[in-house]
Every structure is written in structure tokens, then in C-alpha cells.
Amino acid sequence: MKISAVIPAAGSGARMGNDIKKPYLKIGSKPILAHTLQVFEKSLLVDDIFVVISDEDRKLCEYEVINPYNFQKVAAVLPGGETRQASVFNGIKRTSDDTDIIIVHDGVRPFVTENIIEASVESATQWGAAIVAVPVKDTIKVADKDNFVSSTPGRNQLWAIQTPQVFRREILMKAHLYAQEQNIDATDDAALVEHLGYKVKLVTGSYRNIKITTPEDLMIAEAFSRVVYAINPSSNLASNQRSPNSKLRRTDIADPEDISDI
């Protein structure tokens, strides 16, 4: 069985409030995108990787991420589209026809693990479509157009969706083509598959599998990396050095009870 990973990393990072785009901000001494790619590079399941970035960042990606870390599984660095959906489709199109499974994973989720990849691939192989998620911790309110609460859904039915999102290639390709024909714009690939009537299986992920979108997310990620260093100094996400990211600060102590079992 051939498995390809598509890693979209073409976002602008406006919410980060930094001149450096999110994938190239550093945890320790290494760009976030490099941390993410290293997990898939080391995975025994993944055969090749397609990285989708802003076309203007091609040289930056090659010099800061691809070349320094000698990623052997990266088959192509591709230009992104106007939306995340278009960027993912650019990656899907470059996978070979003999690919069985496609893993879609955010370039700025560096704390994904091999266990999560394995569980999601196993589920997608069985069901055709599987997405990683965690039960929500907070109570969720549905608001009307005037910002008054209209309903309170039961928390036991609500999941916060992460990546990887994993699909049989023919299902994901069909979903993206259908979305183009019907002008469907969705925030994740699972929603496109749902439009075709396929059931999508939820796979329990990790609260540490965060998407680094804001300065606060980066501070949390750096705290995670310090705990990783304390447990395993040789880990690729370990660092006991201050991050070089400008305008960002972090505390010096992480609570192991809050981020245990990393």
C-alpha cells in the first residue's frame, strides 16, 4: 500500500503578528515546518511527501527547511492556491495514480506523533475517510445574528477537529473535483468528503497536537518542547534554548502535569 502526505503550509500568518510567516518561525533552533516534516520523514508508513507553500516562499522553504535537514521523502515543493482548499488540491494532483492513501496534515502542527498517524491511516484504510479530533473541553454556544445565545449543544457530541485527515485517494480526489464543480468552499477536507455522502470516522488525537496560529500558540509549543527536552534531550522537538522569534516572549517554566506524557 502506497501512502502520500500532503502538507499545506501556504498561510500568511497574519494572526501571528510577526514579519516571519508561521511555517518558518522557530521552535528552538528549527523552523516549525521542519519539525512537522521530520515526523513524516521518520514515519515507516509514509512513502512520499508533497509540501505546498506560497510560491513567493519557494527559495526560503528550500534554504531554511528542505535542504538543511536533507528530507529524502519530499517529492515536490508546490505552489499553493488562493485558499487552503486549492492548496491541498495542488498537492493531491501531484500524488501518483498508484497512491492508495493520502494524509493531509497542517504544516504548523509539529506535535503530531507516529501513533496518531498510524491510527488515522488504519481507520482510513478500513472506512475510507478518517480525521483526528479531540473532545471539546469548553461549553459551546450557538449564537444568532445579534450575538444572543440560540442554543447550547451537548458537549458529549462535540469534537475539535485536527489533522491528520486521511482518505483513500479516489475519495479525496472525487470530493475536491465535486467541490470545484459545485463551487463548494469548506474549511477542511472532511467537509468536502461529507458533501459526497461518505461517512468520516473520528480518531482520538491529542490536546498537544496544536496548530500554531497565534503568539500564544507559539509560547505553548515552546513550553512543550522544553518538557520534551527534559524527558528526551535527543528528541527532534527538544530544545532548551530561547527561541529567536522576534516580539515573542515565553515563560521559563512549564507545568509537567498540564503537558504530561509528551
Residue pairs with C-beta under 8 A, 6 or more apart in sequence:
1 100
1 101
1 125
2 47
2 96
2 98
2 99
2 100
2 101
3 45
3 46
3 47
3 99
3 100
3 101
3 102
3 103
3 121
4 46
4 47
4 48
4 49
4 50
4 75
4 95
4 96
4 99
4 101
4 102
4 103
4 169
5 40
5 46
5 48
5 49
5 50
5 102
5 103
5 104
5 105
6 49
6 50
6 52
6 88
6 91
6 92
6 95
6 102
6 103
6 104
6 105
7 33
7 36
7 37
7 40
7 49
7 50
7 51
7 52
7 91
7 105
7 106
7 107
8 52
8 80
8 84
8 87
8 88
8 91
8 104
8 106
8 107
9 22
9 23
9 33
9 36
9 51
9 52
9 53
9 61
9 106
9 107
9 108
10 52
10 53
10 54
10 57
10 79
10 80
10 81
10 84
10 87
11 21
11 22
11 23
11 84
11 108
12 21
12 54
13 20
13 21
13 22
13 23
13 25
13 213
15 213
15 214
16 22
16 25
16 213
16 214
16 215
16 218
17 215
17 247
18 25
18 215
18 245
18 246
18 247
18 248
19 246
20 245
20 246
21 54
21 57
22 32
22 108
22 212
22 213
23 31
23 32
23 33
23 53
23 57
23 61
23 65
23 107
23 108
24 31
24 32
24 33
24 57
24 60
24 61
24 64
24 65
25 31
25 32
25 212
25 218
25 243
25 245
26 32
26 243
26 244
26 245
27 35
27 110
27 218
27 221
27 222
27 225
27 237
27 239
27 243
28 222
28 225
28 237
28 238
28 239
28 240
28 241
28 243
29 239
29 241
29 244
30 69
30 236
30 239
31 64
31 65
32 107
32 108
32 110
32 212
32 221
33 51
33 61
33 65
33 107
33 108
34 64
34 65
34 68
34 69
35 110
35 236
35 237
36 105
36 106
36 107
36 108
36 109
36 110
36 112
37 49
37 51
37 65
37 69
37 71
37 74
37 107
38 69
38 71
38 236
39 110
39 112
39 113
39 114
39 117
39 236
40 46
40 49
40 73
40 103
40 105
40 117
41 49
41 71
41 72
41 73
41 74
42 114
43 114
43 117
44 114
45 114
45 117
45 118
45 121
46 73
46 103
46 117
47 73
47 99
48 73
48 74
48 75
48 95
49 71
49 73
49 74
49 75
50 74
50 75
50 76
50 78
50 91
50 94
50 95
51 61
51 66
51 74
51 76
51 77
51 78
51 91
51 107
52 78
52 79
52 80
52 87
52 88
52 90
52 91
53 61
53 77
53 78
53 79
53 80
53 107
54 79
54 80
55 79
55 80
58 77
58 79
61 77
62 77
65 71
66 74
66 77
75 94
76 94
78 90
78 91
78 94
79 90
80 86
80 87
80 90
81 87
81 89
81 90
83 185
84 187
85 176
85 179
85 185
85 186
85 189
85 192
88 104
88 176
88 189
89 176
89 180
91 104
92 102
92 169
92 172
92 173
92 176
95 102
95 169
99 169
100 125
100 168
100 169
101 121
101 124
101 125
101 166
101 167
101 168
101 169
102 166
102 167
102 168
102 169
102 172
103 117
103 120
103 121
103 164
103 165
103 166
104 163
104 164
104 165
104 166
104 167
104 172
104 189
105 112
105 163
105 164
105 165
106 163
106 211
108 211
108 212
108 213
109 162
109 163
109 209
109 210
109 211
109 212
110 212
110 221
110 237
111 206
111 208
111 209
111 210
111 221
111 224
111 237
111 262
112 163
112 164
112 209
113 206
113 209
116 132
116 164
116 203
116 205
116 206
116 209
117 164
119 132
119 203
119 204
120 130
120 131
120 132
120 164
120 165
120 166
120 203
121 130
121 166
123 130
123 166
123 201
123 203
124 130
124 166
124 167
124 168
124 201
125 168
126 201
127 199
127 200
127 201
128 167
128 168
128 171
128 198
128 199
129 165
129 166
129 167
129 168
129 171
129 172
129 190
129 193
129 198
129 199
129 200
129 201
130 165
130 166
130 167
130 200
130 201
130 202
130 203
131 161
131 162
131 163
131 164
131 165
131 166
131 188
131 190
131 200
131 201
131 202
131 203
132 161
132 162
132 163
132 164
132 165
132 203
132 204
132 205
132 209
133 159
133 160
133 161
133 162
133 202
133 203
133 204
133 205
134 159
134 160
134 162
134 204
134 205
134 206
134 207
134 209
135 155
135 156
135 158
135 159
135 160
136 155
136 158
136 159
136 160
138 155
139 152
139 155
140 152
140 153
140 155
140 158
141 149
141 151
141 152
142 149
142 150
142 151
142 152
142 153
143 149
143 150
144 150
159 202
161 188
161 190
162 205
162 209
162 211
163 188
163 211
165 188
165 189
165 190
167 175
167 189
167 193
171 193
171 196
171 198
172 189
172 192
172 193
174 196
175 189
175 192
175 193
175 195
175 196
175 198
176 189
176 192
178 184
178 192
178 195
178 196
179 185
179 186
179 192
179 195
182 195
184 192
184 195
186 192
186 195
190 200
193 200
194 200
208 224
208 259
208 262
210 217
210 220
210 221
211 217
212 218
212 221
215 247
215 248
218 243
218 245
218 248
218 250
219 248
219 249
219 250
219 251
222 239
222 243
222 250
223 250
223 251
223 254
223 259
224 237
224 254
224 259
224 262
225 237
225 238
225 239
226 239
226 240
226 254
227 254
227 256
227 259
227 262
228 235
228 237
228 238
228 262
229 235
229 238
229 239
229 240
230 256
231 262
232 238
233 240
242 250
243 250
